[in-house]
Amino acid sequence: MIFGGLVLLGSAGLFVYNLVKTQMQPAAEAFTAQIEYAEPIHPVKQLPEFLNDFGLWNKVIAVLMAISFGVPILQFFFMQTFGSSAWGY
């Protein structure tokens, strides 16, 4: 536990040091140069609309989450329970 505490203390110290050093720096100059972008190696192909939209992927995620979370929750409701007394009585 001491080693973990020292690691956390060290990371907190570095965090505070970083905050202090960035606040003590003079204001940054405005960037006026032209931004250059890289050219693609292969020509850009058009994707079908359903692959380039979040709608399909949101529906896929919703179905997968319903399956992964729904099955254990339904199993909980259909599980056979035994009448146990309250703790300590």
PyMOL Python script that loads the backbone (N, CA, C, O; Angstrom):
from pymol import cmd

cmd.read_pdbstr("""\
ATOM      1  N   MET A   1       0.813  -1.183   0.000  1.00  0.00           N
ATOM      2  CA  MET A   1       0.000   0.000   0.000  1.00  0.00           C
ATOM      3  C   MET A   1       0.863   1.256   0.000  1.00  0.00           C
ATOM      4  O   MET A   1       0.481   2.278  -0.570  1.00  0.00           O
ATOM      5  N   ILE A   2       1.997   1.179   0.624  1.00  0.00           N
ATOM      6  CA  ILE A   2       2.876   2.346   0.657  1.00  0.00           C
ATOM      7  C   ILE A   2       3.368   2.660  -0.753  1.00  0.00           C
ATOM      8  O   ILE A   2       3.428   3.824  -1.147  1.00  0.00           O
ATOM      9  N   PHE A   3       3.718   1.629  -1.505  1.00  0.00           N
ATOM     10  CA  PHE A   3       4.199   1.852  -2.870  1.00  0.00           C
ATOM     11  C   PHE A   3       3.104   2.486  -3.725  1.00  0.00           C
ATOM     12  O   PHE A   3       3.376   3.408  -4.493  1.00  0.00           O
ATOM     13  N   GLY A   4       1.871   2.001  -3.599  1.00  0.00           N
ATOM     14  CA  GLY A   4       0.757   2.585  -4.355  1.00  0.00           C
ATOM     15  C   GLY A   4       0.509   4.027  -3.962  1.00  0.00           C
ATOM     16  O   GLY A   4       0.238   4.872  -4.815  1.00  0.00           O
ATOM     17  N   GLY A   5       0.603   4.310  -2.670  1.00  0.00           N
ATOM     18  CA  GLY A   5       0.429   5.678  -2.211  1.00  0.00           C
ATOM     19  C   GLY A   5       1.521   6.592  -2.736  1.00  0.00           C
ATOM     20  O   GLY A   5       1.260   7.742  -3.091  1.00  0.00           O
ATOM     21  N   LEU A   6       2.765   6.074  -2.786  1.00  0.00           N
ATOM     22  CA  LEU A   6       3.855   6.886  -3.333  1.00  0.00           C
ATOM     23  C   LEU A   6       3.671   7.151  -4.821  1.00  0.00           C
ATOM     24  O   LEU A   6       3.979   8.241  -5.302  1.00  0.00           O
ATOM     25  N   VAL A   7       3.173   6.161  -5.548  1.00  0.00           N
ATOM     26  CA  VAL A   7       2.905   6.364  -6.977  1.00  0.00           C
ATOM     27  C   VAL A   7       1.832   7.420  -7.162  1.00  0.00           C
ATOM     28  O   VAL A   7       1.970   8.302  -8.010  1.00  0.00           O
ATOM     29  N   LEU A   8       0.752   7.342  -6.369  1.00  0.00           N
ATOM     30  CA  LEU A   8      -0.305   8.349  -6.471  1.00  0.00           C
ATOM     31  C   LEU A   8       0.195   9.730  -6.065  1.00  0.00           C
ATOM     32  O   LEU A   8      -0.161  10.728  -6.691  1.00  0.00           O
ATOM     33  N   LEU A   9       1.015   9.794  -5.023  1.00  0.00           N
ATOM     34  CA  LEU A   9       1.566  11.074  -4.597  1.00  0.00           C
ATOM     35  C   LEU A   9       2.466  11.660  -5.678  1.00  0.00           C
ATOM     36  O   LEU A   9       2.424  12.861  -5.944  1.00  0.00           O
ATOM     37  N   GLY A  10       3.279  10.811  -6.297  1.00  0.00           N
ATOM     38  CA  GLY A  10       4.151  11.277  -7.374  1.00  0.00           C
ATOM     39  C   GLY A  10       3.357  11.780  -8.573  1.00  0.00           C
ATOM     40  O   GLY A  10       3.696  12.811  -9.155  1.00  0.00           O
ATOM     41  N   SER A  11       2.304  11.060  -8.944  1.00  0.00           N
ATOM     42  CA  SER A  11       1.511  11.504 -10.091  1.00  0.00           C
ATOM     43  C   SER A  11       0.765  12.801  -9.771  1.00  0.00           C
ATOM     44  O   SER A  11       0.638  13.670 -10.633  1.00  0.00           O
ATOM     45  N   ALA A  12       0.274  12.936  -8.541  1.00  0.00           N
ATOM     46  CA  ALA A  12      -0.385  14.179  -8.150  1.00  0.00           C
ATOM     47  C   ALA A  12       0.617  15.337  -8.156  1.00  0.00           C
ATOM     48  O   ALA A  12       0.285  16.443  -8.580  1.00  0.00           O
ATOM     49  N   GLY A  13       1.842  15.081  -7.684  1.00  0.00           N
ATOM     50  CA  GLY A  13       2.869  16.122  -7.708  1.00  0.00           C
ATOM     51  C   GLY A  13       3.217  16.546  -9.122  1.00  0.00           C
ATOM     52  O   GLY A  13       3.373  17.736  -9.394  1.00  0.00           O
ATOM     53  N   LEU A  14       3.343  15.569 -10.036  1.00  0.00           N
ATOM     54  CA  LEU A  14       3.620  15.911 -11.431  1.00  0.00           C
ATOM     55  C   LEU A  14       2.458  16.676 -12.060  1.00  0.00           C
ATOM     56  O   LEU A  14       2.674  17.572 -12.876  1.00  0.00           O
ATOM     57  N   PHE A  15       1.232  16.328 -11.686  1.00  0.00           N
ATOM     58  CA  PHE A  15       0.065  17.030 -12.207  1.00  0.00           C
ATOM     59  C   PHE A  15       0.076  18.494 -11.762  1.00  0.00           C
ATOM     60  O   PHE A  15      -0.145  19.393 -12.573  1.00  0.00           O
ATOM     61  N   VAL A  16       0.332  18.728 -10.480  1.00  0.00           N
ATOM     62  CA  VAL A  16       0.371  20.096  -9.973  1.00  0.00           C
ATOM     63  C   VAL A  16       1.542  20.856 -10.599  1.00  0.00           C
ATOM     64  O   VAL A  16       1.400  22.028 -10.949  1.00  0.00           O
ATOM     65  N   TYR A  17       2.687  20.204 -10.742  1.00  0.00           N
ATOM     66  CA  TYR A  17       3.843  20.837 -11.379  1.00  0.00           C
ATOM     67  C   TYR A  17       3.504  21.254 -12.811  1.00  0.00           C
ATOM     68  O   TYR A  17       3.853  22.354 -13.240  1.00  0.00           O
ATOM     69  N   ASN A  18       2.824  20.377 -13.545  1.00  0.00           N
ATOM     70  CA  ASN A  18       2.441  20.676 -14.919  1.00  0.00           C
ATOM     71  C   ASN A  18       1.462  21.849 -14.969  1.00  0.00           C
ATOM     72  O   ASN A  18       1.575  22.711 -15.840  1.00  0.00           O
ATOM     73  N   LEU A  19       0.503  21.887 -14.044  1.00  0.00           N
ATOM     74  CA  LEU A  19      -0.431  23.001 -14.006  1.00  0.00           C
ATOM     75  C   LEU A  19       0.272  24.319 -13.728  1.00  0.00           C
ATOM     76  O   LEU A  19      -0.024  25.328 -14.369  1.00  0.00           O
ATOM     77  N   VAL A  20       1.198  24.320 -12.781  1.00  0.00           N
ATOM     78  CA  VAL A  20       1.911  25.555 -12.429  1.00  0.00           C
ATOM     79  C   VAL A  20       2.775  26.016 -13.597  1.00  0.00           C
ATOM     80  O   VAL A  20       2.778  27.200 -13.933  1.00  0.00           O
ATOM     81  N   LYS A  21       3.508  25.091 -14.219  1.00  0.00           N
ATOM     82  CA  LYS A  21       4.390  25.471 -15.326  1.00  0.00           C
ATOM     83  C   LYS A  21       3.610  26.016 -16.518  1.00  0.00           C
ATOM     84  O   LYS A  21       4.065  26.954 -17.173  1.00  0.00           O
ATOM     85  N   THR A  22       2.429  25.438 -16.813  1.00  0.00           N
ATOM     86  CA  THR A  22       1.666  25.938 -17.955  1.00  0.00           C
ATOM     87  C   THR A  22       1.030  27.286 -17.663  1.00  0.00           C
ATOM     88  O   THR A  22       0.820  28.072 -18.587  1.00  0.00           O
ATOM     89  N   GLN A  23       0.716  27.577 -16.404  1.00  0.00           N
ATOM     90  CA  GLN A  23       0.136  28.874 -16.079  1.00  0.00           C
ATOM     91  C   GLN A  23       1.188  29.975 -16.039  1.00  0.00           C
ATOM     92  O   GLN A  23       0.859  31.146 -16.228  1.00  0.00           O
ATOM     93  N   MET A  24       2.434  29.625 -15.801  1.00  0.00           N
ATOM     94  CA  MET A  24       3.502  30.618 -15.715  1.00  0.00           C
ATOM     95  C   MET A  24       4.079  30.983 -17.089  1.00  0.00           C
ATOM     96  O   MET A  24       4.851  31.935 -17.196  1.00  0.00           O
ATOM     97  N   GLN A  25       3.720  30.251 -18.121  1.00  0.00           N
ATOM     98  CA  GLN A  25       4.232  30.536 -19.458  1.00  0.00           C
ATOM     99  C   GLN A  25       3.587  31.821 -19.991  1.00  0.00           C
ATOM    100  O   GLN A  25       2.446  32.136 -19.652  1.00  0.00           O
ATOM    101  N   PRO A  26       4.325  32.558 -20.827  1.00  0.00           N
ATOM    102  CA  PRO A  26       3.710  33.743 -21.438  1.00  0.00           C
ATOM    103  C   PRO A  26       2.627  33.319 -22.434  1.00  0.00           C
ATOM    104  O   PRO A  26       2.567  32.161 -22.847  1.00  0.00           O
ATOM    105  N   ALA A  27       1.782  34.264 -22.808  1.00  0.00           N
ATOM    106  CA  ALA A  27       0.680  33.966 -23.724  1.00  0.00           C
ATOM    107  C   ALA A  27       1.238  33.490 -25.068  1.00  0.00           C
ATOM    108  O   ALA A  27       2.255  33.990 -25.547  1.00  0.00           O
ATOM    109  N   ALA A  28       0.568  32.542 -25.644  1.00  0.00           N
ATOM    110  CA  ALA A  28       1.016  31.991 -26.917  1.00  0.00           C
ATOM    111  C   ALA A  28       0.755  32.978 -28.048  1.00  0.00           C
ATOM    112  O   ALA A  28      -0.217  33.733 -28.030  1.00  0.00           O
ATOM    113  N   GLU A  29       1.655  32.951 -29.037  1.00  0.00           N
ATOM    114  CA  GLU A  29       1.479  33.822 -30.193  1.00  0.00           C
ATOM    115  C   GLU A  29       0.420  33.245 -31.118  1.00  0.00           C
ATOM    116  O   GLU A  29       0.198  32.035 -31.151  1.00  0.00           O
ATOM    117  N   ALA A  30      -0.219  34.110 -31.854  1.00  0.00           N
ATOM    118  CA  ALA A  30      -1.246  33.658 -32.796  1.00  0.00           C
ATOM    119  C   ALA A  30      -0.578  32.928 -33.962  1.00  0.00           C
ATOM    120  O   ALA A  30       0.443  33.383 -34.478  1.00  0.00           O
ATOM    121  N   PHE A  31      -1.146  31.815 -34.370  1.00  0.00           N
ATOM    122  CA  PHE A  31      -0.616  31.014 -35.468  1.00  0.00           C
ATOM    123  C   PHE A  31      -1.152  31.575 -36.772  1.00  0.00           C
ATOM    124  O   PHE A  31      -2.363  31.599 -36.993  1.00  0.00           O
ATOM    125  N   THR A  32      -0.243  32.030 -37.642  1.00  0.00           N
ATOM    126  CA  THR A  32      -0.669  32.658 -38.897  1.00  0.00           C
ATOM    127  C   THR A  32      -0.241  31.884 -40.126  1.00  0.00           C
ATOM    128  O   THR A  32      -0.616  32.266 -41.234  1.00  0.00           O
ATOM    129  N   ALA A  33       0.526  30.814 -39.982  1.00  0.00           N
ATOM    130  CA  ALA A  33       0.997  30.066 -41.148  1.00  0.00           C
ATOM    131  C   ALA A  33      -0.135  29.243 -41.755  1.00  0.00           C
ATOM    132  O   ALA A  33      -1.131  28.934 -41.100  1.00  0.00           O
ATOM    133  N   GLN A  34       0.049  28.904 -43.014  1.00  0.00           N
ATOM    134  CA  GLN A  34      -0.933  28.075 -43.718  1.00  0.00           C
ATOM    135  C   GLN A  34      -0.804  26.627 -43.246  1.00  0.00           C
ATOM    136  O   GLN A  34       0.303  26.096 -43.161  1.00  0.00           O
ATOM    137  N   ILE A  35      -1.940  25.990 -42.940  1.00  0.00           N
ATOM    138  CA  ILE A  35      -1.926  24.598 -42.499  1.00  0.00           C
ATOM    139  C   ILE A  35      -1.845  23.705 -43.722  1.00  0.00           C
ATOM    140  O   ILE A  35      -2.633  23.847 -44.658  1.00  0.00           O
ATOM    141  N   GLU A  36      -0.892  22.784 -43.713  1.00  0.00           N
ATOM    142  CA  GLU A  36      -0.743  21.853 -44.824  1.00  0.00           C
ATOM    143  C   GLU A  36      -1.295  20.494 -44.426  1.00  0.00           C
ATOM    144  O   GLU A  36      -1.011  19.987 -43.340  1.00  0.00           O
ATOM    145  N   TYR A  37      -2.085  19.913 -45.314  1.00  0.00           N
ATOM    146  CA  TYR A  37      -2.667  18.601 -45.066  1.00  0.00           C
ATOM    147  C   TYR A  37      -1.988  17.581 -45.968  1.00  0.00           C
ATOM    148  O   TYR A  37      -1.558  17.902 -47.076  1.00  0.00           O
ATOM    149  N   ALA A  38      -1.897  16.361 -45.487  1.00  0.00           N
ATOM    150  CA  ALA A  38      -1.283  15.295 -46.270  1.00  0.00           C
ATOM    151  C   ALA A  38      -2.241  14.845 -47.370  1.00  0.00           C
ATOM    152  O   ALA A  38      -3.461  14.883 -47.214  1.00  0.00           O
ATOM    153  N   GLU A  39      -1.665  14.427 -48.462  1.00  0.00           N
ATOM    154  CA  GLU A  39      -2.455  13.886 -49.565  1.00  0.00           C
ATOM    155  C   GLU A  39      -2.671  12.403 -49.329  1.00  0.00           C
ATOM    156  O   GLU A  39      -1.758  11.725 -48.858  1.00  0.00           O
ATOM    157  N   PRO A  40      -3.860  11.870 -49.642  1.00  0.00           N
ATOM    158  CA  PRO A  40      -4.090  10.432 -49.449  1.00  0.00           C
ATOM    159  C   PRO A  40      -3.284   9.600 -50.426  1.00  0.00           C
ATOM    160  O   PRO A  40      -3.056  10.008 -51.565  1.00  0.00           O
ATOM    161  N   ILE A  41      -2.849   8.423 -49.972  1.00  0.00           N
ATOM    162  CA  ILE A  41      -2.081   7.527 -50.831  1.00  0.00           C
ATOM    163  C   ILE A  41      -2.975   6.944 -51.919  1.00  0.00           C
ATOM    164  O   ILE A  41      -2.603   6.905 -53.092  1.00  0.00           O
ATOM    165  N   HIS A  42      -4.158   6.492 -51.512  1.00  0.00           N
ATOM    166  CA  HIS A  42      -5.113   5.923 -52.459  1.00  0.00           C
ATOM    167  C   HIS A  42      -6.253   6.911 -52.667  1.00  0.00           C
ATOM    168  O   HIS A  42      -6.569   7.688 -51.767  1.00  0.00           O
ATOM    169  N   PRO A  43      -6.864   6.891 -53.830  1.00  0.00           N
ATOM    170  CA  PRO A  43      -7.980   7.821 -54.043  1.00  0.00           C
ATOM    171  C   PRO A  43      -9.139   7.497 -53.095  1.00  0.00           C
ATOM    172  O   PRO A  43      -9.375   6.339 -52.750  1.00  0.00           O
ATOM    173  N   VAL A  44      -9.843   8.529 -52.690  1.00  0.00           N
ATOM    174  CA  VAL A  44     -10.947   8.367 -51.756  1.00  0.00           C
ATOM    175  C   VAL A  44     -12.146   7.799 -52.504  1.00  0.00           C
ATOM    176  O   VAL A  44     -12.564   8.331 -53.533  1.00  0.00           O
ATOM    177  N   LYS A  45     -12.696   6.704 -51.966  1.00  0.00           N
ATOM    178  CA  LYS A  45     -13.870   6.081 -52.567  1.00  0.00           C
ATOM    179  C   LYS A  45     -15.109   6.513 -51.796  1.00  0.00           C
ATOM    180  O   LYS A  45     -15.035   6.811 -50.604  1.00  0.00           O
ATOM    181  N   GLN A  46     -16.212   6.545 -52.461  1.00  0.00           N
ATOM    182  CA  GLN A  46     -17.477   6.891 -51.816  1.00  0.00           C
ATOM    183  C   GLN A  46     -18.027   5.685 -51.070  1.00  0.00           C
ATOM    184  O   GLN A  46     -18.032   4.571 -51.594  1.00  0.00           O
ATOM    185  N   LEU A  47     -18.483   5.908 -49.865  1.00  0.00           N
ATOM    186  CA  LEU A  47     -19.084   4.851 -49.062  1.00  0.00           C
ATOM    187  C   LEU A  47     -20.596   4.889 -49.218  1.00  0.00           C
ATOM    188  O   LEU A  47     -21.169   5.948 -49.473  1.00  0.00           O
ATOM    189  N   PRO A  48     -21.241   3.744 -49.067  1.00  0.00           N
ATOM    190  CA  PRO A  48     -22.706   3.779 -49.022  1.00  0.00           C
ATOM    191  C   PRO A  48     -23.171   4.620 -47.826  1.00  0.00           C
ATOM    192  O   PRO A  48     -22.482   4.711 -46.810  1.00  0.00           O
ATOM    193  N   GLU A  49     -24.328   5.218 -47.964  1.00  0.00           N
ATOM    194  CA  GLU A  49     -24.813   6.141 -46.933  1.00  0.00           C
ATOM    195  C   GLU A  49     -24.965   5.472 -45.573  1.00  0.00           C
ATOM    196  O   GLU A  49     -24.678   6.093 -44.550  1.00  0.00           O
ATOM    197  N   PHE A  50     -25.411   4.212 -45.540  1.00  0.00           N
ATOM    198  CA  PHE A  50     -25.626   3.562 -44.248  1.00  0.00           C
ATOM    199  C   PHE A  50     -24.318   3.268 -43.528  1.00  0.00           C
ATOM    200  O   PHE A  50     -24.326   3.122 -42.306  1.00  0.00           O
ATOM    201  N   LEU A  51     -23.198   3.175 -44.232  1.00  0.00           N
ATOM    202  CA  LEU A  51     -21.916   2.964 -43.570  1.00  0.00           C
ATOM    203  C   LEU A  51     -21.289   4.270 -43.096  1.00  0.00           C
ATOM    204  O   LEU A  51     -20.395   4.266 -42.250  1.00  0.00           O
ATOM    205  N   ASN A  52     -21.758   5.377 -43.640  1.00  0.00           N
ATOM    206  CA  ASN A  52     -21.173   6.670 -43.325  1.00  0.00           C
ATOM    207  C   ASN A  52     -22.060   7.458 -42.357  1.00  0.00           C
ATOM    208  O   ASN A  52     -21.886   8.667 -42.199  1.00  0.00           O
ATOM    209  N   ASP A  53     -23.011   6.776 -41.711  1.00  0.00           N
ATOM    210  CA  ASP A  53     -23.961   7.441 -40.837  1.00  0.00           C
ATOM    211  C   ASP A  53     -23.984   6.722 -39.492  1.00  0.00           C
ATOM    212  O   ASP A  53     -23.737   5.518 -39.420  1.00  0.00           O
ATOM    213  N   PHE A  54     -24.281   7.464 -38.430  1.00  0.00           N
ATOM    214  CA  PHE A  54     -24.328   6.868 -37.101  1.00  0.00           C
ATOM    215  C   PHE A  54     -25.633   6.136 -36.831  1.00  0.00           C
ATOM    216  O   PHE A  54     -25.709   5.363 -35.876  1.00  0.00           O
ATOM    217  N   GLY A  55     -26.651   6.353 -37.634  1.00  0.00           N
ATOM    218  CA  GLY A  55     -27.959   5.743 -37.382  1.00  0.00           C
ATOM    219  C   GLY A  55     -27.902   4.231 -37.342  1.00  0.00           C
ATOM    220  O   GLY A  55     -28.423   3.613 -36.413  1.00  0.00           O
ATOM    221  N   LEU A  56     -27.273   3.626 -38.342  1.00  0.00           N
ATOM    222  CA  LEU A  56     -27.166   2.165 -38.384  1.00  0.00           C
ATOM    223  C   LEU A  56     -26.375   1.649 -37.190  1.00  0.00           C
ATOM    224  O   LEU A  56     -26.773   0.673 -36.554  1.00  0.00           O
ATOM    225  N   TRP A  57     -25.263   2.297 -36.884  1.00  0.00           N
ATOM    226  CA  TRP A  57     -24.404   1.812 -35.810  1.00  0.00           C
ATOM    227  C   TRP A  57     -25.066   1.986 -34.447  1.00  0.00           C
ATOM    228  O   TRP A  57     -24.846   1.170 -33.552  1.00  0.00           O
ATOM    229  N   ASN A  58     -25.870   3.033 -34.271  1.00  0.00           N
ATOM    230  CA  ASN A  58     -26.616   3.187 -33.024  1.00  0.00           C
ATOM    231  C   ASN A  58     -27.633   2.068 -32.861  1.00  0.00           C
ATOM    232  O   ASN A  58     -27.828   1.562 -31.756  1.00  0.00           O
ATOM    233  N   LYS A  59     -28.281   1.679 -33.954  1.00  0.00           N
ATOM    234  CA  LYS A  59     -29.248   0.580 -33.886  1.00  0.00           C
ATOM    235  C   LYS A  59     -28.556  -0.742 -33.594  1.00  0.00           C
ATOM    236  O   LYS A  59     -29.069  -1.551 -32.822  1.00  0.00           O
ATOM    237  N   VAL A  60     -27.389  -0.972 -34.205  1.00  0.00           N
ATOM    238  CA  VAL A  60     -26.637  -2.199 -33.948  1.00  0.00           C
ATOM    239  C   VAL A  60     -26.217  -2.269 -32.484  1.00  0.00           C
ATOM    240  O   VAL A  60     -26.338  -3.318 -31.851  1.00  0.00           O
ATOM    241  N   ILE A  61     -25.731  -1.168 -31.954  1.00  0.00           N
ATOM    242  CA  ILE A  61     -25.312  -1.138 -30.552  1.00  0.00           C
ATOM    243  C   ILE A  61     -26.510  -1.350 -29.629  1.00  0.00           C
ATOM    244  O   ILE A  61     -26.397  -2.049 -28.623  1.00  0.00           O
ATOM    245  N   ALA A  62     -27.657  -0.753 -29.962  1.00  0.00           N
ATOM    246  CA  ALA A  62     -28.844  -0.928 -29.124  1.00  0.00           C
ATOM    247  C   ALA A  62     -29.278  -2.391 -29.092  1.00  0.00           C
ATOM    248  O   ALA A  62     -29.646  -2.900 -28.033  1.00  0.00           O
ATOM    249  N   VAL A  63     -29.241  -3.065 -30.223  1.00  0.00           N
ATOM    250  CA  VAL A  63     -29.623  -4.482 -30.269  1.00  0.00           C
ATOM    251  C   VAL A  63     -28.628  -5.322 -29.475  1.00  0.00           C
ATOM    252  O   VAL A  63     -29.035  -6.184 -28.695  1.00  0.00           O
ATOM    253  N   LEU A  64     -27.336  -5.083 -29.661  1.00  0.00           N
ATOM    254  CA  LEU A  64     -26.332  -5.860 -28.935  1.00  0.00           C
ATOM    255  C   LEU A  64     -26.413  -5.621 -27.424  1.00  0.00           C
ATOM    256  O   LEU A  64     -26.229  -6.552 -26.639  1.00  0.00           O
ATOM    257  N   MET A  65     -26.685  -4.382 -27.015  1.00  0.00           N
ATOM    258  CA  MET A  65     -26.820  -4.101 -25.586  1.00  0.00           C
ATOM    259  C   MET A  65     -28.079  -4.750 -25.018  1.00  0.00           C
ATOM    260  O   MET A  65     -28.071  -5.232 -23.885  1.00  0.00           O
ATOM    261  N   ALA A  66     -29.158  -4.764 -25.797  1.00  0.00           N
ATOM    262  CA  ALA A  66     -30.380  -5.414 -25.327  1.00  0.00           C
ATOM    263  C   ALA A  66     -30.155  -6.908 -25.135  1.00  0.00           C
ATOM    264  O   ALA A  66     -30.672  -7.502 -24.189  1.00  0.00           O
ATOM    265  N   ILE A  67     -29.386  -7.508 -26.030  1.00  0.00           N
ATOM    266  CA  ILE A  67     -29.087  -8.936 -25.889  1.00  0.00           C
ATOM    267  C   ILE A  67     -28.176  -9.177 -24.686  1.00  0.00           C
ATOM    268  O   ILE A  67     -28.446 -10.048 -23.858  1.00  0.00           O
ATOM    269  N   SER A  68     -27.096  -8.400 -24.596  1.00  0.00           N
ATOM    270  CA  SER A  68     -26.109  -8.680 -23.549  1.00  0.00           C
ATOM    271  C   SER A  68     -26.618  -8.342 -22.151  1.00  0.00           C
ATOM    272  O   SER A  68     -26.260  -9.026 -21.192  1.00  0.00           O
ATOM    273  N   PHE A  69     -27.442  -7.307 -22.010  1.00  0.00           N
ATOM    274  CA  PHE A  69     -27.967  -6.954 -20.695  1.00  0.00           C
ATOM    275  C   PHE A  69     -29.340  -7.563 -20.440  1.00  0.00           C
ATOM    276  O   PHE A  69     -29.699  -7.823 -19.292  1.00  0.00           O
ATOM    277  N   GLY A  70     -30.103  -7.791 -21.493  1.00  0.00           N
ATOM    278  CA  GLY A  70     -31.462  -8.282 -21.326  1.00  0.00           C
ATOM    279  C   GLY A  70     -31.528  -9.716 -20.851  1.00  0.00           C
ATOM    280  O   GLY A  70     -32.356 -10.052 -20.004  1.00  0.00           O
ATOM    281  N   VAL A  71     -30.671 -10.563 -21.381  1.00  0.00           N
ATOM    282  CA  VAL A  71     -30.707 -11.977 -21.018  1.00  0.00           C
ATOM    283  C   VAL A  71     -30.422 -12.190 -19.529  1.00  0.00           C
ATOM    284  O   VAL A  71     -31.192 -12.901 -18.883  1.00  0.00           O
ATOM    285  N   PRO A  72     -29.376 -11.624 -18.952  1.00  0.00           N
ATOM    286  CA  PRO A  72     -29.162 -11.818 -17.504  1.00  0.00           C
ATOM    287  C   PRO A  72     -30.273 -11.218 -16.648  1.00  0.00           C
ATOM    288  O   PRO A  72     -30.625 -11.781 -15.612  1.00  0.00           O
ATOM    289  N   ILE A  73     -30.828 -10.086 -17.068  1.00  0.00           N
ATOM    290  CA  ILE A  73     -31.912  -9.484 -16.289  1.00  0.00           C
ATOM    291  C   ILE A  73     -33.147 -10.364 -16.336  1.00  0.00           C
ATOM    292  O   ILE A  73     -33.801 -10.564 -15.313  1.00  0.00           O
ATOM    293  N   LEU A  74     -33.479 -10.894 -17.513  1.00  0.00           N
ATOM    294  CA  LEU A  74     -34.628 -11.800 -17.606  1.00  0.00           C
ATOM    295  C   LEU A  74     -34.390 -13.087 -16.821  1.00  0.00           C
ATOM    296  O   LEU A  74     -35.318 -13.616 -16.210  1.00  0.00           O
ATOM    297  N   GLN A  75     -33.163 -13.594 -16.831  1.00  0.00           N
ATOM    298  CA  GLN A  75     -32.853 -14.779 -16.043  1.00  0.00           C
ATOM    299  C   GLN A  75     -33.059 -14.510 -14.563  1.00  0.00           C
ATOM    300  O   GLN A  75     -33.489 -15.404 -13.833  1.00  0.00           O
ATOM    301  N   PHE A  76     -32.767 -13.313 -14.106  1.00  0.00           N
ATOM    302  CA  PHE A  76     -32.964 -12.957 -12.714  1.00  0.00           C
ATOM    303  C   PHE A  76     -34.441 -13.044 -12.332  1.00  0.00           C
ATOM    304  O   PHE A  76     -34.774 -13.517 -11.246  1.00  0.00           O
ATOM    305  N   PHE A  77     -35.336 -12.584 -13.229  1.00  0.00           N
ATOM    306  CA  PHE A  77     -36.759 -12.599 -12.914  1.00  0.00           C
ATOM    307  C   PHE A  77     -37.366 -13.996 -12.991  1.00  0.00           C
ATOM    308  O   PHE A  77     -38.342 -14.280 -12.297  1.00  0.00           O
ATOM    309  N   PHE A  78     -36.805 -14.873 -13.823  1.00  0.00           N
ATOM    310  CA  PHE A  78     -37.352 -16.212 -13.963  1.00  0.00           C
ATOM    311  C   PHE A  78     -36.616 -17.254 -13.121  1.00  0.00           C
ATOM    312  O   PHE A  78     -36.911 -18.445 -13.217  1.00  0.00           O
ATOM    313  N   MET A  79     -35.670 -16.822 -12.305  1.00  0.00           N
ATOM    314  CA  MET A  79     -34.885 -17.723 -11.480  1.00  0.00           C
ATOM    315  C   MET A  79     -35.721 -18.200 -10.286  1.00  0.00           C
ATOM    316  O   MET A  79     -36.478 -17.427  -9.697  1.00  0.00           O
ATOM    317  N   GLN A  80     -35.574 -19.465  -9.944  1.00  0.00           N
ATOM    318  CA  GLN A  80     -36.289 -20.002  -8.793  1.00  0.00           C
ATOM    319  C   GLN A  80     -35.623 -19.505  -7.518  1.00  0.00           C
ATOM    320  O   GLN A  80     -34.410 -19.634  -7.351  1.00  0.00           O
ATOM    321  N   THR A  81     -36.414 -18.943  -6.629  1.00  0.00           N
ATOM    322  CA  THR A  81     -35.877 -18.430  -5.371  1.00  0.00           C
ATOM    323  C   THR A  81     -36.412 -19.267  -4.214  1.00  0.00           C
ATOM    324  O   THR A  81     -37.465 -19.897  -4.315  1.00  0.00           O
ATOM    325  N   PHE A  82     -35.683 -19.260  -3.142  1.00  0.00           N
ATOM    326  CA  PHE A  82     -36.071 -20.008  -1.959  1.00  0.00           C
ATOM    327  C   PHE A  82     -36.357 -19.021  -0.845  1.00  0.00           C
ATOM    328  O   PHE A  82     -35.654 -18.021  -0.693  1.00  0.00           O
ATOM    329  N   GLY A  83     -37.388 -19.302  -0.069  1.00  0.00           N
ATOM    330  CA  GLY A  83     -37.765 -18.404   1.007  1.00  0.00           C
ATOM    331  C   GLY A  83     -36.746 -18.476   2.139  1.00  0.00           C
ATOM    332  O   GLY A  83     -36.719 -19.440   2.904  1.00  0.00           O
ATOM    333  N   SER A  84     -35.935 -17.475   2.233  1.00  0.00           N
ATOM    334  CA  SER A  84     -34.952 -17.439   3.319  1.00  0.00           C
ATOM    335  C   SER A  84     -35.351 -16.365   4.317  1.00  0.00           C
ATOM    336  O   SER A  84     -35.995 -15.375   3.970  1.00  0.00           O
ATOM    337  N   SER A  85     -34.959 -16.583   5.548  1.00  0.00           N
ATOM    338  CA  SER A  85     -35.292 -15.609   6.572  1.00  0.00           C
ATOM    339  C   SER A  85     -34.348 -14.423   6.479  1.00  0.00           C
ATOM    340  O   SER A  85     -33.288 -14.502   5.858  1.00  0.00           O
ATOM    341  N   ALA A  86     -34.738 -13.340   7.094  1.00  0.00           N
ATOM    342  CA  ALA A  86     -33.912 -12.140   7.089  1.00  0.00           C
ATOM    343  C   ALA A  86     -32.611 -12.401   7.863  1.00  0.00           C
ATOM    344  O   ALA A  86     -32.578 -13.278   8.726  1.00  0.00           O
ATOM    345  N   TRP A  87     -31.578 -11.677   7.577  1.00  0.00           N
ATOM    346  CA  TRP A  87     -30.287 -11.875   8.197  1.00  0.00           C
ATOM    347  C   TRP A  87     -30.367 -11.528   9.679  1.00  0.00           C
ATOM    348  O   TRP A  87     -30.874 -10.471  10.055  1.00  0.00           O
ATOM    349  N   GLY A  88     -29.868 -12.417  10.502  1.00  0.00           N
ATOM    350  CA  GLY A  88     -29.802 -12.153  11.930  1.00  0.00           C
ATOM    351  C   GLY A  88     -31.013 -12.610  12.723  1.00  0.00           C
ATOM    352  O   GLY A  88     -31.053 -12.409  13.937  1.00  0.00           O
ATOM    353  N   TYR A  89     -32.007 -13.221  12.078  1.00  0.00           N
ATOM    354  CA  TYR A  89     -33.196 -13.649  12.818  1.00  0.00           C
ATOM    355  C   TYR A  89     -33.356 -15.128  12.803  1.00  0.00           C
ATOM    356  O   TYR A  89     -34.308 -15.652  13.380  1.00  0.00           O
TER     357      TYR A  89
END
""", "prot")
cmd.dss("prot")
cmd.show_as("cartoon", "prot")
cmd.util.cbc("prot")
cmd.orient("prot")
